[in-house]
Amino acid sequence: MSSRIWPLDPCFRTPVAVVRSRPFHLLVLMPSVETVVRRDASRSASGYETWSPTRLYDAFAKDTPRVGTWLDTSHQTPSETVEDLVSRVSVSSKT
């Protein structure tokens, strides 16, 4: 079986090509796989059934083109992540 789980490339290129309004910001939240596993374990239902978090993470990291801004949010709370995203979008909109 291929390491590709789904066709990731079209998922990223289509919004960039289709959305005409500018500015357009594609933001990818990419915490470490250890953080993903820890966060998933704290939820009442798991988001991982067919593939392990490690396998999905590795495939996503390997097969997804680096379009947009990728953020490692491993050490951020949800509020900190929002603040980080807003500040990055605000700065990039001014340049």
Backbone bond lengths (Angstrom), bond angles and torsions (degrees), N, CA, C in turn:
res aa  C-N    CA-C-N  psi(-1)  N-CA   C-N-CA  omega(-1)  CA-C   N-CA-C  phi
1 M - - - 1.457 - - 1.520 110.05 -
2 S 1.276 117.54 139.38 1.455 122.65 178.99 1.516 110.49 -65.69
3 S 1.340 116.15 153.56 1.461 119.92 176.41 1.520 111.17 -71.70
4 R 1.321 116.26 -15.11 1.464 119.12 178.64 1.526 109.47 -75.66
5 I 1.294 116.55 125.75 1.455 121.41 -178.48 1.527 110.29 -89.72
6 W 1.275 118.22 -37.69 1.455 123.68 174.36 1.525 106.87 -151.38
7 P 1.317 117.91 166.43 1.463 119.26 -177.89 1.529 111.06 -73.64
8 L 1.322 116.51 86.51 1.459 121.55 -175.87 1.524 112.71 -66.75
9 D 1.297 116.59 -39.13 1.452 120.18 -175.33 1.531 112.33 -54.53
10 P 1.334 119.68 -51.27 1.465 119.34 178.24 1.530 112.97 -61.02
11 C 1.319 117.62 -31.61 1.460 120.46 179.93 1.525 111.45 -62.51
12 F 1.326 117.16 -29.47 1.457 120.53 -179.75 1.515 112.84 -93.60
13 R 1.297 117.73 -35.85 1.458 119.73 -177.05 1.526 112.00 -75.77
14 T 1.320 118.32 -34.26 1.458 121.06 -177.39 1.527 112.68 -61.14
15 P 1.351 120.23 -50.94 1.470 117.79 -179.83 1.523 112.50 -60.13
16 V 1.318 116.77 -38.78 1.459 120.23 -179.35 1.522 110.25 -63.78
17 A 1.310 117.72 -38.60 1.465 121.96 -179.09 1.521 112.54 -78.55
18 V 1.326 117.35 -34.05 1.460 121.24 -172.97 1.529 112.87 -84.60
19 V 1.317 117.35 -39.73 1.465 120.25 -177.20 1.523 108.65 -72.81
20 R 1.299 115.63 119.60 1.467 120.75 -176.11 1.528 112.50 -94.31
21 S 1.330 117.31 -23.63 1.455 119.03 -177.42 1.529 110.03 -70.09
22 R 1.280 115.41 144.78 1.452 121.38 178.88 1.516 108.56 -131.45
23 P 1.295 119.68 142.86 1.455 123.87 7.77 1.526 111.88 -77.42
24 F 1.320 115.67 151.96 1.459 123.82 176.37 1.514 106.80 -121.85
25 H 1.326 116.79 128.30 1.462 121.49 -178.07 1.519 109.57 -124.57
26 L 1.319 116.68 122.79 1.454 121.89 174.17 1.525 106.77 -101.85
27 L 1.325 116.19 118.44 1.461 122.09 -177.42 1.520 109.51 -117.59
28 V 1.319 116.49 128.20 1.458 122.19 -179.99 1.520 107.94 -115.56
29 L 1.323 116.25 120.48 1.463 120.44 176.48 1.518 107.39 -89.04
30 M 1.326 116.68 120.66 1.463 121.29 -172.56 1.526 110.68 -133.05
31 P 1.345 116.68 70.50 1.467 117.93 175.33 1.524 109.95 -67.66
32 S 1.322 116.39 164.50 1.466 120.13 178.82 1.520 110.41 -62.36
33 V 1.315 116.76 156.47 1.463 120.60 179.73 1.536 110.03 -62.10
34 E 1.324 117.85 -34.25 1.468 120.53 177.38 1.524 110.95 -62.62
35 T 1.326 116.07 -39.40 1.467 120.47 177.68 1.519 110.60 -67.36
36 V 1.319 116.83 -40.79 1.467 120.94 178.16 1.531 109.83 -59.60
37 V 1.324 117.10 -46.14 1.468 121.70 -179.64 1.530 109.92 -62.67
38 R 1.323 117.11 -45.68 1.472 121.08 -179.41 1.536 110.94 -62.72
39 R 1.311 117.45 -45.40 1.468 120.86 -179.58 1.525 110.85 -65.23
40 D 1.326 116.82 -41.40 1.462 120.37 179.59 1.524 110.94 -63.46
41 A 1.329 117.19 -38.45 1.469 121.23 -179.28 1.524 111.70 -65.11
42 S 1.316 117.27 -25.72 1.463 120.40 -178.80 1.527 113.02 -85.03
43 R 1.330 117.45 -3.98 1.471 121.12 -179.38 1.527 110.52 -94.08
44 S 1.322 115.44 157.16 1.465 119.52 -178.41 1.533 112.60 -71.91
45 A 1.319 117.38 -26.55 1.465 121.45 177.84 1.522 108.46 -129.88
46 S 1.312 115.66 143.06 1.461 119.98 -179.42 1.519 110.70 -85.91
47 G 1.307 115.34 145.01 1.460 120.58 175.65 1.521 112.06 -91.47
48 Y 1.331 116.33 4.02 1.466 120.59 -174.24 1.512 110.07 -123.88
49 E 1.322 115.74 114.41 1.456 120.46 178.26 1.519 110.93 -123.38
50 T 1.318 116.87 -56.41 1.461 120.91 -176.95 1.521 112.11 -76.84
51 W 1.327 116.73 -42.65 1.456 121.58 -179.07 1.515 109.67 -116.94
52 S 1.295 115.80 148.45 1.465 119.92 175.93 1.525 108.56 -74.42
53 P 1.326 117.00 157.53 1.466 118.62 176.61 1.535 112.07 -56.39
54 T 1.326 116.85 -38.56 1.468 120.24 -179.22 1.523 110.96 -64.52
55 R 1.316 117.12 -44.62 1.471 120.43 -178.90 1.529 111.18 -65.50
56 L 1.318 116.44 -43.98 1.461 119.94 179.14 1.524 110.67 -65.02
57 Y 1.317 116.55 -44.37 1.464 121.87 179.45 1.531 110.60 -59.25
58 D 1.338 115.67 -49.56 1.463 120.32 -178.58 1.527 111.66 -60.70
59 A 1.324 117.20 -43.07 1.467 120.76 179.69 1.523 110.69 -65.91
60 F 1.328 116.27 -43.50 1.463 120.21 179.50 1.526 110.40 -62.20
61 A 1.334 116.86 -47.39 1.466 121.29 -178.43 1.528 111.56 -63.93
62 K 1.308 116.81 -36.71 1.471 121.12 -176.84 1.528 112.28 -79.16
63 D 1.314 117.22 -41.50 1.464 120.98 -169.40 1.520 115.49 -97.32
64 T 1.309 118.26 -8.36 1.453 119.90 -176.46 1.527 110.10 -94.86
65 P 1.320 117.20 126.14 1.466 118.83 178.35 1.525 110.73 -63.85
66 R 1.300 116.65 146.62 1.467 121.75 -178.18 1.522 110.41 -81.18
67 V 1.320 114.80 69.00 1.451 122.59 177.32 1.518 107.35 -95.77
68 G 1.291 117.69 138.22 1.452 121.32 177.52 1.519 112.77 80.14
69 T 1.325 114.58 -159.09 1.458 122.02 -178.66 1.517 108.98 -104.32
70 W 1.327 116.08 125.75 1.455 121.95 178.87 1.522 107.77 -107.75
71 L 1.332 115.94 127.08 1.452 120.50 -177.44 1.526 111.22 -120.43
72 D 1.316 115.78 131.51 1.461 120.92 171.10 1.521 106.18 -85.38
73 T 1.322 116.52 106.86 1.463 121.98 -176.41 1.528 112.02 -100.85
74 S 1.323 116.17 21.17 1.466 121.35 -175.52 1.525 113.31 -55.71
75 H 1.311 116.30 -38.19 1.464 120.01 -174.02 1.530 112.19 -108.02
76 Q 1.317 115.92 24.09 1.458 120.09 -179.96 1.526 111.30 -116.31
77 T 1.316 115.51 144.52 1.461 120.70 169.28 1.529 106.88 -77.54
78 P 1.325 117.71 166.37 1.471 118.09 175.66 1.536 112.47 -56.04
79 S 1.321 117.47 -40.62 1.474 120.41 179.17 1.526 111.75 -64.02
80 E 1.324 116.67 -41.03 1.464 120.46 178.14 1.525 111.18 -64.91
81 T 1.317 116.18 -36.70 1.466 120.14 178.31 1.525 109.87 -64.37
82 V 1.325 117.05 -44.90 1.472 120.91 178.80 1.527 109.96 -60.93
83 E 1.318 117.11 -45.82 1.467 120.22 179.18 1.526 111.18 -60.23
84 D 1.324 116.65 -42.53 1.466 121.52 178.80 1.529 110.58 -61.84
85 L 1.332 116.28 -46.77 1.465 120.46 -179.54 1.520 111.42 -62.61
86 V 1.316 117.13 -45.87 1.469 121.03 -179.17 1.523 110.42 -61.96
87 S 1.326 116.93 -42.23 1.468 118.95 -179.72 1.529 111.14 -66.82
88 R 1.328 117.46 -38.77 1.465 119.89 179.27 1.521 111.56 -67.16
89 V 1.320 116.60 -42.81 1.473 120.41 179.43 1.520 109.82 -66.46
90 S 1.326 117.61 -40.57 1.466 121.02 178.77 1.512 111.49 -61.82
91 V 1.323 117.15 -43.92 1.459 121.37 -179.78 1.518 110.84 -66.82
92 S 1.345 117.41 -45.26 1.470 119.69 -177.71 1.532 111.56 -69.04
93 S 1.325 118.05 -26.68 1.458 120.74 179.09 1.530 111.30 -71.35
94 K 1.332 116.72 -24.69 1.469 121.10 -178.42 1.516 112.30 -86.24
95 T 1.343 116.98 -14.77 1.470 118.98 -177.52 1.506 111.72 -96.70
